[in-house]
Amino acid sequence: MSILTYNGGVVIAMKGKECVAIAADRRLGVQGQLICTNFNRIFEMGPNLYLGLPGLATDTATVAQRLKFRLNLYELRENRRIRPKTFSAVVSNLLYERRFGPYFVEPVIAGLDPKTNEPYICNMDLIGCPNEPEDFVVCGTCVEQAYGMCESLWEPNLEPDDLFETISQALVNAFDRDALSGWGGIVYIIEKDKVTVKELKTRMD
Amino acid sequence: MGDSTYDRAITVFSPDGHLFQVEYAQEAVKKGSTAVGVRGNTIVVLAVEKKSVAKLQEERTVRKICLLDDHVVMTFAGLTADARILIDRARVECQSHKLTVEDPVTLEYITRHIAQLKQRYTQSNGRRPFGISALIAGFDYDNTPHLFQSDPSGVYHEWKANATGRNAKTVREYLEKNYNEEVAKSDEATIKLAIKSLLEVVQGKNVEVAIMRRGQSLKMLDSEDIEKYTAEIEKEKEEEAEKKKQKK
């Protein structure tokens, strides 16, 4: 079994019209055995910047904390909020620092630029190679299923409510076909002036 | 920081037990622009003298009041360049502390850290002491307010209100006369006291004021707010003068 599939989990992010959404499952397991159904994989890094960290759970916690450290120092020194693109670079740098003994997480970043409010999504591999597409990003144990769902359901310029429906359906139907993900879902819809969090009621298996 | 390959100490004792380099650093502090700090019950206020800019210089405000973390703010008197280094090291320490013990720093901890750093530089090869006296203010995570002062030798003390830099003695005497429990209880009175005490030695337009209320982030007062307070202070002074005249 690969170390990246030890705890299970999946995170998806999608771009919409002047908004982004990031969603994840809630399962934490030890290989086949379920441990808890309220595990947090998505972390708030700024009022309009969210980071999802699927992969090994201990590294999820550590990377999130170390990143917050770097982010706080950045904001104190520069006296402004970080842009999502710059934050991507910080994450990539942190991961590549451990090129030959990496953190087993594959980050997903979703946010809006603090000045222009342009939507931004990005995902990376475990050593920090960034991928910044125009539509959606997925990382986790059911990537193939998630890619399939997103490719069929996504369309450009979705309004926040439609984006919520799309990302929820993509997430739920993807992790329903994976033994290691699921047990509930959580969706963050990030708009210019508010962030809405919704918990999904799903099959609990 | 890091190992020094210098082998000669610069800060050495004099025959009568003084560390002259440290005392000279304290002289450098006395030449710096005045900084005042006042601690209320639910607010801390820092005010500094703003140096007037030359004609061709851009008026971009050189901030002498710096955030070390969400709940800690610092200002200083003395060599600004030295202060930059200390502020950066303190910021890193605030984050490092948060990461390792999962608690934000207490004011006493971060002041002790800065003071220890300053002391290290009075006992190292090839280094000179930092030429700054820092005023560190903020709230601990149990919401108690604190104000600390540290000087180039590395000693630190907690204060209810203090001043450092040029004319610090005058300002401190004014604070001693006018600081009391009543002032500490009211946020507005605390802000006014800080501004009033600084105005004893500085012109009204050249002050920079920052306040931190319990549970809120740092707020720099903009020139409108400062004018409002200076106007109120002027009015109060006039009323005092009137009363005195009438008594006579």
Interface residues (C-beta under 8 A of the other chain):
Chain A: Q65 R66 K68 F69 N72 L73 L76 R77
Chain B: L67 L68 D69 D88 R91 V92 Q95 S96 K98 L99
